[in-house]
Amino acid sequence: MRMSERSSTPSISSAGNDARRQQPSADIAEFIRFCHHRRPVGWPEIYDEMCAVAARREFHGWGQDELAQRGVSFTLFEMPRLAAWVRYVVDDLPRGQMQPVSQHHPQPMAG
């Protein structure tokens, strides 16, 4: 293919560059924070938690369809944007929120 015949479809790398310039909506930022609170890890580890939360509709009852209506897609093509959104939101969290949330509830010591 010659240069003049190049496809007008954006490449993965250009889609990734565009993603870095975008910011998630307030709803999506809240979804990311919700998932991060449940499993305080960064990208790509948080992806599994986001998929699980969507599959179980644990955030406002939203599944994949409702998240897709708000711009979240879990497809390979959309991953650069989702990764950029996660980094944007997680990097903005106070450092104290980056630590794992303990699931253990200590019992009072018998005195």
FENZISUL-V608774 format. One record per residue. N is the residue number from 1. PSI is psi in radians with two decimals (999 if undefined). Layout:
N	PSI
N	PSI
This chain:
1	2.32
2	2.82
3	-0.63
4	-0.23
5	0.24
6	2.57
7	2.56
8	-0.05
9	2.29
10	2.49
11	2.91
12	-0.73
13	-0.67
14	-0.58
15	-0.66
16	-0.69
17	-0.70
18	-0.66
19	-0.65
20	-0.40
21	-0.27
22	2.68
23	2.56
24	2.73
25	2.93
26	-0.69
27	-0.76
28	-0.67
29	-0.69
30	-0.71
31	-0.79
32	-0.78
33	-0.70
34	-0.85
35	-0.69
36	-0.64
37	-0.69
38	-0.65
39	1.58
40	1.33
41	2.95
42	-2.92
43	2.40
44	-0.05
45	-0.59
46	-0.34
47	-0.77
48	-0.72
49	-0.71
50	-0.75
51	-0.73
52	-0.75
53	-0.74
54	-0.74
55	-0.59
56	0.00
57	0.78
58	-0.12
59	1.86
60	0.36
61	0.21
62	2.30
63	-2.90
64	-0.61
65	-0.79
66	-0.67
67	-0.68
68	-0.64
69	-0.39
70	0.11
71	0.02
72	2.15
73	2.47
74	0.32
75	2.77
76	-0.71
77	-0.60
78	-0.04
79	-0.68
80	-0.71
81	-0.79
82	-0.73
83	-0.74
84	-0.71
85	-0.77
86	-0.82
87	-0.73
88	-0.83
89	-0.83
90	-0.69
91	-0.40
92	-0.16
93	2.54
94	2.56
95	-0.59
96	-0.46
97	-0.11
98	-0.29
99	2.58
100	2.50
101	2.16
102	2.31
103	-0.12
104	2.30
105	1.84
106	2.49
107	2.54
108	2.49
109	2.41
110	2.29
111	999
